[in-house]
Amino acid sequence: MKRFLSAMALPLFMAASAVSHADEVVIDFFDTVGPGPFVVTTDTNLTTANGTDGPLSTILGEYRDVSVTCIAGCVPTAASSTAFVYDGVFNFSNDTNVEGQAVIAWDGAGVGGAAVGLGGVDLTIGGAIDTLSIDVESSDGGGPNQWFFQIYVETSADVWSLVTLEAAPVVEPGQVFYLPFALWGNCAAVNVECGVGGAADLTSVNKINLVLNVFNEGGLLDDLDLRVKGISAAVPEPEVLSIMGLGLLMMGLAGGRRKRLKK
């Protein structure tokens, strides 16, 4: 029996990228898939599989690059760790007793060092936006299933920020979390790392990574369920502002052990 993990997306890129209205910059809502099914599968221990979906006008930078790593408990010839996009959700699944990780990168055309980048996207839209919105349909979190994810934002090779967050338990139909951009500038915080050149400039972004670490204090987890429908830079609706603090509290800032994955 597989544990399904529907991942999260983030924001950024050129004018061709999706901007739904004046107070939102869409990163990826996973509502479209390139030609043919998009599936990335790894079936060998300590091996990473990669895939790219695009070009798609509804993705910031037009492409989503995905890597899936099976770390332990992998079974040769079996789909131990798999990522796929289906029905408006990015899914990442680990088979029973399998420990795996996934990374989604938004950095334009090309992969890794060959990527063209996002061209210095202004996620704040001239200061009109100061939060990152994560739409989670369902998620395990807390207690024995405590696990962490990371959001990496890069302006240049030396100017970047990596924020580590604890997943919150969410039940369907889901919940939208708003994370203040100030998190990525607080380099002194226990859950934040920055480049030698300082924190990422969110008015000029060239790369965003969503890293599903799936680890806790005792090691990686195999029993995990997460479904995320999308990520954007957005202004909270007025009725959400009153409960925004509660949402941030539920997300929790990860302390203690941290693992940097900046792919």
N, C-alpha and C positions, 0 to 999 in steps of 0.2 A: 504494500500500500504506500502511495507516495504522499509526501507532505508538500502542499503547493504554497508557493511564495510568490505573490504577485507584486512586483517591485514598484518603485517610485521613479518619477522622472524629474528633471529640472530644467531651468530656463537658459536661453541665450541664442542669439545670432543675427545675421544680416537682415536687410530690409525684406528679403524674400521670406523670412521666418514669420510664423503666425503671431499676429498681434490682434486679438479678438476685439478689443475696444481700448479706449484711451487709458484705462486704469488696469490693464493686465497685459503681461508679456507671456505668451504660452511657450513652455519649454517642450512638453510632449504630453498629449492626452491619450496616446496609444489608440486613437480612434481610426487609424489607417495603417495598413501593412503594405509593403512593397510587393512587386510581382511574386506570386507564389507564397506558400506558407513560410513564416519566419520562425525557425527553430534552431537553437544552438545546443548541441548535446555533447557531453564528454563521458567516456565509458572506461577510461584507463586511469589508474591511480596516479596522482601528482601530475596530471596533464590538464592543460588549459585549452578550451575550444573557443574560437572567435567567430563572430558573424556581424555583418553590416546590413542595415535596412535603409533603403532610400534610393534615389532622392524623393522626398515627400515634403510638399510645401507646408504641411501642418507641424513639422518638427523644426525646432530652432536649429539652424545650421543645416537643415534638410536631411541629415543623416543621424541615425542612432547606431553606435557601435557597442556590441555586447560581448563580454568575455565571461565564461563560466569555468570555474576551477573545481575539480573533484579532489578533495584533500585526503580523505581517509574513508575506508569502508567501501571503496569503489569496486565494482565488479566488471571485469573485462567482458566486452560484447553486450553489456547491459547499459541502459540509459540511466546511469547513476545520478547525474545532475543535469537538468535540462531547463533552458529558458525559452519562452515563446510569448508571442503577442496574440491575444484572442479576445474579441468582444469588448474592446476598450480597456483592457487591463494587461499589464506586463506581468507575466507569470514566471516564477523561478521555483523549481521543484527539486528536492533531494529525496532519493529513494530511502527506504527504511534503513536506519543505522549508517547512513552516508553523511559525511560532513562536506559541505560545499560552499562556495562563495560565488557571487556574481558582481560584475561591474558594468554600468551603463555609462557611456561617454558621449557627450555632445560637443563636437569640435569640428564640425563641417566635414567636407569631403576628405577622404583619405583616412588611414589608420595610424595610430601611434605618432611617431616623429614625422611621418609623411602627411599628417592632417594639415589642412590649410588654416584651421582655426575659425573662430566666429567673427573675426573682424572688429573686435572691440565693441561689443554690444553693451548698450546702456540699460541695465536691468531696472534702473530706477526711473526711467523715462523722464529725465530732467529733474529728478527729485520728487516726482509725483507718487512713487512707490517706495516703500521701505520694508516690505515683508515678502517672504517666500511662502507660497501656499502649497501644501501637500494634501491631496485628497486620498484618504485611506478608506477602502471599502471594508476591510476586516484585517485583524492582526492579533497574533499572540504577543504577550509582553508581560514582564514582571515575574516575580517568583522564580520557579525552576526554569522557566522558559525565557528568562532575561536574555536579551541579545541587543546588539548595537549596529547602527548603520552610520555611514559617513557621507557628507556632502562636501566635495572639493571644488573650489572656484579658482581659476587661474587668470591672471592678467598677462603675465609673462613667466618665463622659466624660474625667475627669482622672486616674483611677486605673486603670492598665492595664499589661500587660507583653506584649512581642512577642519571641519567641525564634526565632532563625534556626538551622536545622540542615541538615547535609549528608546527602543520601540515601545509604544504604548499599546495596551490591549484595546482593541476596537471591535465592535460587533456590527454586523450589517444592520441598516443600510450604509453605515460608515460615518466618518467624521472628517472635517477639514481642519487642518492645523496651520496656524500662521506663525512663522518664525521670523523675528526681526532681523534685518540685514546687519544690525549692530553686532550680532553674534560673530560674524566673519571678520570683524575688525578688532575683536577683543583678544589679542594674541597672548595676553597674560592669563587667560582662563585655563583651567585644567583640561577642558575638553576642546581646546582650540590649538592648532599649530599653524605657523605662518612661515613664509619663505624668508631667505636671508635679506631680501629687499623689502620685506614688510608684508602687510595684509593685502589681499586682493582688492583692487579698485572695482567696485561693482558698477561703476559707470563705464568701464572699459573691460569687458570680459571676453576671453578667447577660448575658454574651455570650462566645461562643467562635468564632473563625475558624480554618479550616485553609486556608492560602494556598499553592498550588502555583505557585511563581515560575518554575521551569524556567529558571534562568539560571546562568551560570558567569562566570569572569573575562573571557571573551571575548565574552559576550553571551548571548542566549537560545538554547536548544537546540531542535532539531526532531526529533531521533532519541532518543526516550525511552520507556521502558516501566516502568510501576509499577502494582502491584495491591495495594490495601489492603483488608482485610476488616472492620476496625473499630477504634474507639478507645474506651477507657473509663478511668476512674480506678479502679485496682485494686491489690491487694496481690500481689506476686510469689509464686508457689508456692515452697515451701522449696527444691525442687531447682533452681529458677531463680536463687536468690540467689547461688549460687556463680559463675554465668556472667554475672550482670547487668553486672559491670564490663566484660567483654569486649563485650557487646552495646552498651553506651554508647560504647565506644571505636570500634566499627564505625560507629555512627551519625555520630560526629564532630561537633564543634562548629564551625560555619562561621566562619571569619575572613575578613579582607580585605573585598571588596566586599559590601555588603548593600543590599537594596532594600526599603523599607518599603511594605507593602500592607495597610492597615488599613481594609477596606471595611465 
